[in-house]
Amino acid sequence: MKRIIKDYFTFGKKERVAVIILLLLMAAFIVAPYFYAVKPRPPLVNKALQNFLAHNKNADEPRDSLERNTVFVNTSAPENSVPRKLFYFDPNIVSGEGWKQLGVSDKTIKTILNYRNKGGKFRAAEDIRKIWGFKKADADALLPFVQITETVTTFNPKINPTQNFKPQTSNKKQPIQIDINAATAEEWQSLPGIGEVLANRIIRFREKIGGFTSTEQVHKTYGISDSVFTVISPYLKNNVTTNIPKLNVNKASAYDLKMKVGITDAIARSIVVYRQQYGPFKSIDELKKIVFITDSLFARITPNLFIE
């Protein structure tokens, strides 16, 4: 029995050293916080509140009166809490109250009015992006509603810049329905949110693909955002009599099918792969064998295709 107790409860030299080291480490970890305690940061002092209390210290006011005069400001409140109300506007004449209804911050409104008060003028809808502090999200939301009228005004520093200026002349055309394959650059510019640069870009894209096959294809023009296309889509029409070159479905590449017929890249590739596996199409109706082509899509694209 004694031998068993001696074997299990007696430490060798190495074991005793290990136990001593373990105890020293435990003691070091326990004592360390007292020597290397983290110094707490000093509390933030509200100087405005401190000055207010110092000013009222000798006023001999009762505690409840002091509490009634204390104002607590919610610094986390947004700068502009006015809900956005979108409407067509001219940035050269809209008043400060109008900018506020459009959801623009007070600081940005002041910058815009100062810019106009010094003779500055917005010549294109995109110019609102150049205003210092104008957020990109605000500009994207407001661009479709910008309608700049050509005005002749005389700068008068005595005029309140927050008042509306009445234009003497207006050459801006009202939006009308246009044929997407025949409209000129001037007709495209009559649409809200479409400037000179974007109008010329639409025409170049139309010439590159050989004409639009649907109004949705206009949306593929680089620079037309979702919000702009939503606004201009009611003014777009596709005249079926417009001469758009047809494509030979047995020879057209996937790129031509995508760009000139107005289908997705996946469907265009499916047509080419089907043609390579099963040979040339013998009739337009064979396109229905491709599972991705629905009846509505087939009816839309067949006027632009032929078999040879």
C-alpha positions in Angstrom: 0.0 0.0 0.0 2.8 2.4 0.9 4.5 1.6 -2.3 1.4 2.4 -4.3 1.0 5.7 -2.5 4.7 6.5 -3.1 4.5 5.7 -6.8 1.4 7.8 -7.5 2.0 10.8 -5.1 5.7 11.3 -5.3 7.1 13.8 -7.8 10.4 13.4 -9.6 12.9 16.3 -10.0 11.6 17.3 -13.5 8.0 17.1 -12.3 8.8 19.4 -9.3 10.4 21.9 -11.6 7.4 21.8 -13.9 5.0 22.4 -11.0 7.1 25.3 -9.7 7.2 26.9 -13.2 3.4 26.5 -13.5 2.8 28.1 -10.1 5.1 31.0 -11.0 3.2 31.6 -14.3 -0.1 31.6 -12.5 1.1 34.1 -10.0 2.5 36.3 -12.8 -0.8 36.4 -14.6 -2.7 37.2 -11.3 -0.3 40.1 -10.4 0.2 41.5 -13.9 -3.0 43.6 -14.1 -2.0 45.5 -11.0 1.2 46.7 -12.7 -0.1 47.2 -16.2 -3.7 48.3 -15.7 -5.3 50.1 -18.7 -5.8 53.7 -18.0 -9.4 54.7 -18.7 -9.9 57.5 -21.3 -11.1 60.8 -19.9 -14.9 61.3 -20.4 -16.0 63.5 -23.3 -16.9 67.0 -22.1 -19.8 68.8 -23.7 -18.4 72.3 -23.7 -21.8 73.9 -24.6 -23.5 72.2 -21.6 -20.5 73.1 -19.4 -20.7 76.8 -20.3 -24.4 76.7 -19.8 -24.1 75.3 -16.3 -21.3 77.7 -15.4 -23.4 80.6 -16.6 -26.4 79.5 -14.4 -24.2 78.5 -11.4 -24.7 82.0 -9.7 -28.2 82.5 -10.9 -29.7 80.9 -7.7 -32.2 79.1 -9.7 -34.0 76.0 -8.2 -33.1 72.6 -9.7 -36.4 72.1 -11.4 -36.0 75.5 -13.2 -32.5 74.5 -14.4 -33.8 71.2 -15.7 -36.6 73.0 -17.6 -34.0 75.3 -19.3 -31.7 72.4 -20.4 -32.0 71.5 -24.0 -30.9 68.1 -25.2 -30.0 67.9 -28.9 -30.2 64.7 -30.8 -27.0 64.9 -32.8 -27.8 61.6 -34.6 -30.8 63.1 -36.3 -30.4 63.4 -40.1 -29.7 66.8 -41.6 -32.7 66.7 -43.8 -35.8 64.9 -42.6 -38.2 66.3 -45.2 -39.6 63.5 -47.4 -38.6 63.7 -51.0 -41.3 64.8 -53.5 -40.3 64.4 -57.1 -41.5 66.8 -59.8 -40.2 68.3 -63.0 -38.1 71.3 -62.3 -35.5 73.8 -63.7 -32.4 74.0 -61.5 -31.9 77.6 -62.7 -35.2 78.9 -61.3 -36.5 76.5 -58.7 -36.6 78.1 -55.2 -34.9 76.9 -52.1 -38.1 75.5 -50.8 -38.4 73.6 -54.0 -35.0 72.1 -53.6 -36.0 71.1 -50.0 -39.1 69.3 -51.3 -36.8 67.4 -53.7 -34.9 66.0 -50.8 -31.7 68.1 -51.1 -29.9 69.0 -47.8 -30.0 72.5 -46.5 -26.2 72.8 -46.8 -26.3 71.8 -50.5 -29.3 74.2 -51.1 -27.2 77.1 -49.7 -24.3 76.2 -52.1 -26.7 76.0 -55.1 -28.3 79.4 -54.3 -24.9 81.0 -53.8 -23.8 79.6 -57.1 -26.9 81.0 -58.9 -26.7 84.3 -57.0 -23.2 84.9 -58.4 -24.3 84.4 -62.0 -23.9 80.6 -62.3 -26.1 78.7 -64.6 -27.0 75.1 -65.2 -26.8 74.4 -69.0 -27.4 70.7 -68.9 -29.1 68.2 -66.5 -25.7 66.6 -65.7 -24.4 69.9 -64.3 -26.1 69.3 -61.0 -23.5 66.6 -60.3 -20.8 69.4 -60.3 -22.3 71.1 -57.3 -20.0 70.6 -54.2 -21.7 68.3 -51.7 -24.4 67.0 -54.1 -24.7 63.3 -53.4 -24.6 60.8 -56.3 -27.8 59.1 -55.1 -29.6 62.5 -55.1 -28.4 63.3 -58.6 -29.4 59.9 -60.0 -32.9 60.3 -58.5 -33.4 63.9 -59.7 -31.8 63.8 -63.2 -34.9 62.3 -65.0 -36.9 65.3 -63.7 -34.6 68.1 -64.8 -36.0 70.3 -67.5 -33.8 73.3 -68.3 -35.5 76.3 -70.0 -33.5 78.9 -71.8 -34.0 82.1 -69.9 -32.8 85.7 -70.2 -32.3 87.2 -66.8 -30.4 90.1 -65.4 -28.5 89.5 -62.2 -29.6 91.7 -59.3 -27.9 91.2 -56.0 -30.9 92.7 -54.1 -33.2 89.9 -55.3 -33.8 87.2 -52.8 -32.2 84.0 -54.3 -34.9 81.9 -52.7 -37.6 83.4 -54.8 -38.7 81.9 -58.1 -37.4 83.6 -61.3 -40.0 83.7 -64.1 -38.4 82.8 -67.5 -39.0 85.3 -70.3 -38.6 82.7 -73.0 -38.7 79.0 -73.2 -37.4 76.9 -76.2 -37.5 73.5 -74.4 -39.7 71.2 -76.4 -42.3 69.2 -74.5 -41.7 65.4 -74.5 -43.5 63.6 -77.4 -43.5 60.1 -78.6 -40.6 59.3 -80.9 -39.7 56.5 -83.2 -36.7 54.8 -81.7 -35.3 53.9 -85.2 -35.9 57.3 -86.8 -35.6 59.9 -84.1 -33.0 62.6 -84.5 -30.6 63.8 -81.8 -32.9 66.8 -81.1 -35.9 64.6 -80.7 -34.0 62.4 -78.2 -32.9 65.5 -76.3 -36.6 66.5 -75.9 -37.0 63.6 -73.5 -36.5 64.1 -69.8 -33.0 63.1 -68.6 -31.5 62.9 -72.1 -28.8 65.4 -72.9 -26.8 66.1 -76.0 -24.1 63.5 -75.1 -26.6 60.7 -74.3 -28.7 61.5 -77.4 -25.6 61.1 -79.7 -24.6 57.9 -77.9 -28.1 56.4 -78.5 -27.8 57.2 -82.2 -24.3 55.7 -82.5 -25.4 52.5 -80.7 -28.5 52.3 -83.0 -26.3 52.5 -86.1 -23.9 50.0 -84.7 -26.5 47.3 -84.2 -28.4 48.1 -87.3 -31.5 49.5 -85.6 -33.5 48.8 -82.5 -35.8 45.8 -82.5 -37.7 46.8 -79.4 -37.9 49.8 -77.0 -36.3 47.7 -74.3 -33.1 47.6 -76.4 -32.7 51.3 -75.9 -32.0 50.6 -72.3 -28.8 48.8 -73.3 -27.2 52.1 -74.4 -24.3 52.9 -72.1 -25.3 55.7 -69.7 -29.0 55.1 -69.5 -29.8 54.3 -65.9 -32.9 52.4 -64.8 -34.6 55.6 -63.5 -34.0 57.5 -66.7 -35.4 54.6 -68.9 -38.4 54.3 -66.6 -39.2 58.0 -67.3 -38.6 58.0 -71.0 -40.2 54.6 -71.9 -43.7 56.0 -72.2 -42.4 58.3 -75.0 -40.8 55.5 -77.0 -42.4 53.6 -79.9 -41.1 51.1 -82.4 -42.4 51.8 -85.9 -42.6 48.3 -87.5 -42.3 49.9 -91.0 -38.8 51.1 -90.2 -36.3 49.3 -92.5 -34.2 47.1 -90.2 -31.9 44.6 -92.0 -32.9 41.0 -91.4 -30.4 38.3 -90.2 -29.8 34.9 -91.7 -30.4 32.7 -88.7 -28.1 30.0 -90.2 -25.1 32.4 -90.7 -25.5 35.1 -88.0 -23.0 35.0 -85.1 -24.1 35.0 -81.5 -23.0 38.6 -81.1 -25.1 39.7 -84.1 -28.1 37.8 -82.8 -27.7 39.4 -79.4 -27.1 43.0 -80.5 -29.3 43.2 -83.6 -32.2 41.0 -82.7 -32.3 42.1 -79.0 -32.1 38.7 -77.3 -29.9 37.7 -74.3 -26.4 36.3 -74.7 -27.5 32.9 -73.4 -30.3 32.5 -76.0 -28.0 33.8 -78.8 -25.4 31.1 -77.9 -28.1 28.5 -77.7 -29.2 29.2 -81.3 -25.6 28.9 -82.5 -24.9 25.6 -80.5 -28.2 24.1 -81.8 -27.2 25.0 -85.3 -23.8 23.4 -84.9 -25.2 20.1 -83.4 -28.2 19.6 -85.7 -27.2 21.4 -88.8 -28.8 24.5 -90.4 -32.4 25.5 -89.6 -34.8 24.4 -92.3 -37.5 26.8 -91.2 -38.0 29.6 -88.7 -40.4 27.4 -86.7 -37.5 25.1 -85.7 -36.4 27.9 -83.3 -39.2 26.8 -81.0 -37.3 23.6 -80.4 -34.9 25.6 -78.2 -36.4 25.6 -74.7 -35.3 29.1 -73.9 -37.4 30.6 -76.8 -41.0 31.2 -75.5 -43.9 31.9 -77.8 -43.9 35.6 -77.0 -40.2 35.9 -77.7 -40.6 33.9 -81.0 -43.3 36.2 -82.2 -41.1 39.3 -81.4 -37.8 38.1 -83.1 -39.0 36.2 -86.2 -39.7 39.5 -88.2 -36.0 40.2 -88.0 -34.8 36.7 -89.1 -34.9 34.7 -92.3 -33.7 31.3 -93.5 -31.4 30.8 -96.5 
